């Protein structure tokens, strides 16, 4: 009887984490390039709990208990990111870019390590480097001249500028994309940034539009891939599952109360 209390509690804890993930998805529904979280569940270890229960007097067949066991509840196996592309939203921002397909922008963190992002709201730092919205410079570095009148980024990631002293556009750099065999192995840092773990595999670098990499669209941003209807349905299911587990705990408590009152 005590087991049912812990089993029900494990279900409540798992669904609480599920609701937390859904809440985070809903909160970031309008965050550019946000990738939704999904909770993966797994059943916990089983133990034999039917010893002697399959004897002739039990009314169960001789093979009824073969392979049988009592479960220990449910646990959270992992909270993973789903990297399906979001819709492209037109912004007309000259430094806004969206990736139409696979790939990440690589940026350099203050400690010199690399992080990856799909958020393409770029800016020019005081040092003249093209960077993400947080100010982390793209890798490889692209320097925009101080007298640049405009910046043009084509579908292949080539960056050109026009200057008052040059009638022709000048190429100042090339945006490269990075992809992974298993993007789910990336660890979110916040600020729309991810770092690569060993599970993600070896980073693959290439130019936009080549091989399996997506193309660059200037003047667009990628929207979140969260779908409101799906999240609301998941939230209702999680709430109902939480309620049912709470009912199981309540029922086990009532049965224990009956046992405690047998001699009164």
N, C-alpha and C positions, 0 to 999 in steps of 0.2 A: 504493500500500500504506500509506503514512503516513497518508493521509486516513482510512482505516478506524480507526486508533487514535484520532484526534480525534473522529470520529463516535461511536464507542463511548463515549468519555469524556463527550461531551455528553449521551448517554443516561443514563449513570450519574449525572451531576450533576443532571439534570432529575428523575430518580427519587429522588435524595436529598432534594431540595426537596419532592417529593410526600410522602415518608415523614415529613418534618418537619411538614408541614401536617396529615397524618393523626394524628401523635402529639399535636399541639396540640389537635385535635378530641377525641381520647380523654381527654386530660388535663382538658378542660373539659366532659366529658360531664355532670357534675352541677352545672355553673355556671349559675345562673338566667339565662335569657334569652340565653345564649350562642348565637351564630350560626356555623355550621360554615364552615370554609375549603374552597375547592376550587381546585386548580391547573389552569389551562388551558395546554395545550401547543400549540406551532406548529412546523412544519418550517422549517428555516433555508434561506437562499438556495441556489439551484441554479447550477451553472456547467457550461458545455459541456465534456465530457471525452471525447467519442467522435469527435473529428475524425479522419477517414480510416478509421474502424473499420467503415464501412458500404460499403466498396468491393466490387467483384465477388468479390475473392479472400477476403473475410471470410466469405462464405456467408450474409450478411444481405441482406435485400431492400433495394431502393434507397431505400425510405421508412422503413426500420427505425429510423434515427436521428433522424427528424424529431421535434422537440419533446423529444428525450431530453436528459438532463442528469444530473449527479451531485450528489446532495444533500449538505449539510454537517452534517446531524445534526438534533437537536431542541433547542428552547429553551422556556423558560417565558414564555408571553405575559402572564399575569397570575395573581395569587392573589386570588380574589374571595370575598366573603361571600355565603352563601345565606340569604335572609331569610324562609324559610318559618317559619310560627308553630310554636312548641313547645307541648307539652301544658300544660294548666293544673293546677297542684298546689295542693290546699287546704292552707292554713297556719293559717287563723283569726287571723292577725296583724292587728290593727286598722289598721295602716298599710301592709300589703302589698296591692298592686294588680297586676292583670295586664290586658293589653290583648288583648281577644278580637277580633282582626282586624288591620287595617292601622293604622300610626301609631307615632310615637315621642314620648316625653316630652322636652321641651326643658329643659336646665339651664344655669345661668350659671356659667362657669368663673371662677377668681380674677382673670384678666386682663380680664374683662368680655365675652369672646366666648361663643358658644353651642356647646353640644355636645348630642348626642341619644342617648337610651338606651331600651331596652325593659325594663330591669331595674326592677321596681317595688317593691323593698324600701325604703320611705320611712322617714324619721325627722324629728323636730323638732329644729332646731338650737338652741343656747343663745339665739339671737336670736329664737326663736319661729317661724322660717321652715320651711315644709315642704320637705324636701330629699331627695336620693337617699342611698344608703347611704354614699357618700364624703363627704357634707356639702355638696354643691353644690345651691344652692336652685333650685327649679323656676321656670320662666318661663312665664307671669307669676307673680310672687311671691304666695305664700299664707301669711298670718300666722295662727298658731294662738294664741288667747289663753292666757295662763299658767294661768288657772283652769278651762280646758276639761276636762270630765269624760270626754268621749269624742269621737271624730272619725268622722263618717259620710261616705263617698264613694259617691255613687250611680252608676248605669251611664252617666249623661250627664256625669260628672265634677264635679258640684256638690258642694262640700265644706261640710258643716254641723257645728256643734259644739253641745253642751249645756253650760251653765254653772250653778253653784249659784244665781246671782242671776236667772236667766231661765228660766221654765218652758218656753218655746218654743225650738225649735232655731234657731240663728243661722247664716245663711250667711256664710262667711268668704272664699270664693273659688271659682274655676272652673278646673279642670284642662283645659288645651287640648292637643291632639295636633298633631303636625307630620308630614307625609308628603312623599315625593319621587317624581318620575316614575321615576327610576332609583336605587333604594336601593343598588345595587352601586357607585355612585359615591361612597359614603360611605367615609371613611378611619377605621379603628379606632385608638383611642388607648390601649386598655387600660382596665381598670376598667369594662368594659361600655359604654364611651362611643365615640361616633363624631362626626367633624366632617365638614361638607359640603364637597365639592369642586365645581367648576364642572360636572363630568360628572353630578352628581346631579340637577341642575336646580334651579329656584326652589322654595324651601320653601313648602308649602301648609299653612295652619293652619286648624283647625276644632275644633269640640266633639266629644267622643266620641259615637258613635252617629249622627252626621249625615253625609250624603253617603257617602263611601267609608271613613270612619273606623270603627275598631272600638269596642266598648263597654268600659267599665271594670268589672272584677270585684274587689270588695274582699274581702280574706281569702284571696286566691290569689296565686301567683307563676307566671310562665311558665317552664317548664323549657327546657333546652337542646334544640335541634332535631337534635342528633347522635344517630344510630341506631347502636348497637353493632355489629350484624350487618353493616350497610353498610360501616362503617369497617374491620372485620376483613377483609372481602372485598377492599376497596381496598388494604389493607396487604399482603395475600398477592399481589395482582396487581403491586403496585409492587415487592415483593421479587423476584418472578420476572422482571420486566422488567429490574431491576438486574442480576440474575444473567446474563441473556442478553446484555446489553451487555458485561458483564465477560468473558463467553465470546468475544464478537466481538473484544475487545481482545487476549485471550490468543491467539486464532487468528491475528490479524494479526501479533502478536509472533513466533509460531512460524514463520510464513511468511517474515518478515524474517530469522529465524535461518537458515532454509534458504538464502536468497539469500546471506547473509554467509559461509556455509560451502561455497559452490560451488567455490572454488579451493583448498580445503584437501585 
